[in-house]
Amino acid sequence: MASKIDLAKQYMQFQQDQKREESLALLSDDVTMTNPMTGTISGKAALQAAMANQPAGQMQINWGEPEEDGDTVKIVGTGSPFGPVKVVLGFNGSDQIKSIDIGLA
């Protein structure tokens, strides 16, 4: 079984490569994503719809090493026009991503 760190790295790489189906496979059905620009999105189907509406060619962010803290993994990235970005992924007991919290670091 992959570690939470490995799953977080895999999810972030899938996002960077715009591999939406692979990203969705790592999420729980009741996942929530909180982003200051879009608010909160609840449920895998809603997140899938949001991903489908993302424009191609997103900005390239350079992600640092993930840090695990219990059931969460934090990753900070640089390269955003807004400054450093922090993503905190929360995991459920089945090691699926249950929450994605995005904000400025």
Secondary structure as UniProt FT lines:
FT   HELIX           4..16
FT   TURN            17..18
FT   HELIX           20..25
FT   STRAND          27..35
FT   TURN            36..38
FT   STRAND          39..42
FT   HELIX           44..52
FT   STRAND          62..63
FT   STRAND          67..69
FT   TURN            70..71
FT   STRAND          72..78
FT   TURN            81..82
FT   STRAND          85..91
FT   TURN            93..94
FT   STRAND          97..104
//
